[in-house]
């Protein structure tokens, strides 16, 4: 057990914190996917994108020890301190990620739909009597 503790002592705390946060976010998004896949396609996909954006949109925290932080924490801190600039910056970052992810999701959905239609048309062409 002492060997494991010495290994953790050699890794910087910030690296451990980011790693734990990313693994925890991946687990949370995996569980959230289990919930949203049972919903209709557009609603489930958008709710998954919303969860992704809330959990994983990055921002830079303020102060003397500024570092990378989730934008939702900056947004909540801005709401609690009633600092309008902080609210708008972090909300716009989250909305930007939602917009980009929605655009990528729409393109992917269109691609998959067209690919399925092409496959069906190819099967119909190959099976039609001449």
N, C-alpha and C positions, 0 to 999 in steps of 0.2 A: 504494500500500500504506500510505503514511503517513496518508492520509485515513481509512482504516478504523480504524487504531489510535487516532486522535484521537476518533473517534466512540465507540469502546469506553471511552476514558478519561472521557468525559462521563457515562456510565451508571454508577450506583453498583454496587459489587461484589456486594452482596447481591442486587440485582435480576438480575444476570447469573447468579449461582449458582442462584437459584430457577428462572429460565427454562431453564437447561441441565438442571437436575434434572427439571423437568416434561416437557421434550421427550424426555429420555432415558427417563423412566418410560413415556411414551406409546409410544415405539419398543419398549421391552421388553414392554409389555402387548400390543402389536400382534403381536409375534413369539410371545408366549405364547398368544395367541388362535389362531394358526396351529397350535400343538401341541394345544390343548385342543379345538378343533372336531372333531378326529378321534376323540375319546373319546365314550362314550355321553353323552347330553344332561345328566343330573343331575351326573355326575362331572365332565365337562368344564366345565360352568357353575360348579360349586362351586370347582374348582381355579382358574378364572379369577378368581373373587371373592377367593379366598385370595391370589393374586398381587397383585390390586388393593389389598387391605387392607394387605398387608405393605409394598408400595411407597409408597402414597399416604396412609396414616393420619397426620394431623399431630399434633404435640405441641409444647410449648414447652420448649426446652432450658434447663438450669439454669446459673447462674453470672452473672458481671457483664455478659457480653455475650449474654444470653439472646435467642434468636430462634426462629422457626418451624423445626422439624426433623421428619424422619420418625420415627414412634413406634418403628420397628424399631431405630433407632440408640439411642434411649433404653432400649429393652428389652435390647439387647446390652450397653450400658454398665452397666446395672443388674446383669446377670448377671456381668459381669467384676468389678465392684466389690462384689458380693454385697449390694447395697442393695435390700432387699425392697420398700420403698415404690415405688421407681422401677420395679422389675419389675412389680408389680401394676398400677400406674397405666397404664403403656404397654401391657401385655398386655390390660387391660380396654378400652382404647381400640381396639386392633386387633380384639378380639372384638366390640365394639359395632359397628364398621364391617362386620364379617363378618355379624353378625345383621341389620342394616338392609339390607345388600345382598342377603342371602338372602331376606328378606321381599319386597323389591322384585322380585327374580328370580322368586319363586313367583307373585306377583300378575301379573307380565308373562306368565309361562308359562300361567297360567290364562286370562288375557285372550286370548292368541293361540289357545289350544286352543278356547275357546268361539267365537271369531270364525270359525275354520275350520269348526267344526260348524254354525254358523249359515249359512255360505256353502254348505255341502254340502246342508243341508236346503232352502235356497232354490232351489238348482239342481234338486233332486229334485221339489219342488213345481211348479216351472215346466215340467218335462219330463214330468210324469205325465199319461197320457191321461184325459180326462174323459168 
